[in-house]
């Protein structure tokens, strides 16, 4: 088993890479979800236990390129997809619902995730940032589809979740469009100083992800319902995985973990442990999966 030091050393040795490239053997298809076609990738034995990794706002399935081979090698069927309105699922959205709707809302993303989970059965699920909120809502609605839940860098708050963000919280009460613009500006201009290969891919992805979708998602994060008690009541094993330099302070993650009954794993990194600490994250997820058996 990989030790803590081994995992940290492997993470520190990750080179710059081409984020388009999934491991050999990865299967690609388009899943027909309620909101439209969702670009999906899957790796591992089709009969193995499932792990579904859900990317957040302005993200994509490629955020998990480094996690895929680690979880598949441990004997799991690993899956991810681009959420509606994003990257290769940019064409999916509320216009395809019956009846059509004008905006992306929580129900759209939750219903899409439930459809993905129903297409194969119960899974260990990870929700990244905004998708953490989506996965929690889906868990409350369909706990039978979840074996465990990992919240990676997810907002540990309800209501206007940006109020708790380090440094910018006091000035975060603005229109969703303006807030989304600031978030996108920070991503495009690489304020987190990500490597050249990574920022090139991120900028390419933003070029096709719908701005209206991002505005709507940011608006959703400014009016998040309080579902923590219902999440706790499901009783499934839960993990909160965050960097010690995450957007939200560690104390808020710890308090939220206590409220929902989750274990906390903290890594020496920022808001994207799947990119910069995948070996440590995979180690802790595998322990969570073992606890769920």
Long-range contacts (C-beta under 8 A, 24 or more apart in sequence): 1-283, 2-279, 2-283, 4-280, 4-283, 6-279, 7-277, 7-279, 7-280, 7-282, 7-283, 8-268, 8-277, 8-279, 8-280, 10-279, 11-267, 11-269, 11-276, 11-277, 11-278, 11-279, 11-280, 14-66, 14-276, 14-278, 16-195, 16-196, 16-197, 16-198, 17-65, 17-197, 17-198, 18-197, 18-201, 19-62, 19-65, 19-197, 19-198, 19-201, 20-62, 20-201, 21-65, 22-62, 22-65, 22-68, 23-65, 23-68, 23-69, 23-72, 26-68, 31-81, 31-115, 31-116, 31-119, 33-84, 33-92, 33-111, 33-112, 33-115, 33-116, 34-96, 34-97, 34-108, 34-111, 34-112, 34-115, 35-84, 35-92, 35-93, 35-94, 35-96, 35-97, 35-108, 35-111, 35-112, 36-84, 36-89, 36-91, 36-92, 36-93, 36-96, 37-89, 37-91, 37-92, 38-81, 38-82, 38-83, 38-84, 38-89, 38-92, 38-112, 38-116, 39-81, 39-82, 39-87, 39-88, 39-89, 40-79, 40-80, 40-81, 40-82, 40-116, 41-68, 41-79, 41-80, 41-81, 42-77, 42-78, 42-79, 43-68, 43-69, 43-72, 43-77, 43-78, 43-79, 44-71, 44-72, 44-75, 44-76, 44-77, 44-78, 45-75, 45-77, 46-77, 47-77, 48-75, 48-76, 48-77, 49-75, 49-76, 49-77, 49-123, 49-124, 49-147, 49-289, 50-76, 50-77, 50-79, 50-120, 50-121, 50-122, 50-123, 50-124, 51-76, 51-77, 51-78, 51-79, 51-123, 51-124, 51-125, 51-126, 51-285, 51-289, 52-79, 52-80, 52-113, 52-116, 52-117, 52-123, 52-124, 52-125, 52-126, 53-78, 53-79, 53-80, 53-125, 53-126, 53-128, 53-274, 54-80, 54-81, 54-83, 54-113, 54-125, 54-126, 54-127, 54-128, 54-131, 54-134, 54-135, 55-80, 55-82, 55-83, 55-86, 55-128, 55-131, 56-127, 56-128, 56-129, 56-130, 56-131, 56-132, 56-153, 57-86, 57-129, 57-130, 57-183, 57-214, 57-217, 57-218, 57-221, 58-86, 58-183, 58-184, 58-187, 58-205, 58-206, 58-209, 58-214, 59-83, 59-86, 59-128, 59-129, 59-131, 59-205, 60-86, 60-87, 60-88, 60-205, 61-87, 62-87, 62-201, 62-205, 63-128, 63-272, 63-274, 63-275, 64-274, 66-274, 66-275, 66-278, 67-274, 67-278, 67-281, 67-282, 70-278, 70-279, 70-282, 71-282, 71-285, 71-286, 74-282, 74-286, 76-124, 76-289, 77-120, 79-116, 79-120, 79-123, 81-116, 83-109, 83-112, 83-131, 83-134, 84-108, 84-109, 84-112, 84-213, 85-209, 85-210, 85-212, 85-213, 85-214, 85-216, 85-217, 86-205, 86-209, 86-210, 86-213, 87-205, 87-208, 87-209, 88-208, 90-208, 90-209, 90-210, 90-213, 93-210, 93-213, 103-216, 104-212, 104-213, 104-216, 104-217, 104-220, 105-216, 105-220, 106-133, 106-134, 106-137, 106-220, 106-225, 109-134, 110-134, 110-137, 110-138, 110-141, 113-138, 114-138, 114-141, 114-142, 114-145, 117-142, 117-145, 117-146, 118-145, 121-145, 122-146, 122-147, 123-147, 124-148, 124-149, 124-150, 124-285, 124-288, 124-289, 124-292, 125-149, 125-150, 126-150, 126-151, 126-152, 126-285, 127-151, 127-152, 127-154, 128-152, 128-153, 128-154, 128-274, 129-153, 129-154, 129-155, 129-271, 130-154, 130-155, 130-217, 130-220, 130-221, 133-161, 133-220, 133-221, 133-224, 136-227, 136-228, 136-231, 137-225, 137-227, 139-231, 139-234, 139-236, 140-227, 140-230, 140-231, 140-234, 143-234, 143-236, 146-234, 146-236, 147-236, 147-289, 147-292, 148-236, 148-237, 148-238, 148-239, 148-288, 148-289, 148-291, 148-292, 149-231, 149-236, 149-237, 149-238, 149-239, 149-262, 150-238, 150-239, 150-240, 150-241, 150-285, 150-288, 151-238, 151-239, 151-240, 151-241, 151-262, 152-241, 152-242, 152-273, 152-274, 152-281, 153-241, 153-242, 153-243, 153-246, 153-247, 153-271, 153-272, 153-273, 154-240, 155-221, 155-224, 155-248, 156-240, 156-248, 156-252, 156-253, 156-255, 156-256, 156-257, 157-224, 157-248, 157-252, 157-256, 158-224, 158-225, 158-226, 158-227, 158-228, 159-222, 159-223, 159-224, 159-226, 160-221, 160-222, 160-223, 160-224, 161-221, 161-222, 161-224, 162-221, 162-222, 164-248, 164-249, 164-252, 165-247, 165-248, 166-247, 166-248, 166-249, 176-215, 176-216, 176-218, 176-219, 176-222, 177-215, 179-218, 179-222, 180-211, 180-214, 180-215, 180-217, 180-218, 183-214, 183-218, 184-211, 184-214, 192-270, 192-271, 194-275, 198-275, 228-256, 228-259, 228-260, 229-259, 231-260, 232-259, 232-260, 232-261, 235-261, 236-292, 237-263, 237-288, 237-291, 237-292, 238-262, 238-263, 238-288, 239-263, 239-264, 239-265, 239-284, 239-285, 239-288, 240-264, 240-265, 241-265, 241-267, 241-273, 241-281, 241-284, 241-285, 242-266, 242-267, 242-273, 243-267, 243-268, 243-269, 243-270, 243-271, 243-272, 243-273, 243-276, 243-277, 244-268, 244-269, 245-269, 245-270, 245-271, 246-270, 246-271, 247-271, 263-288
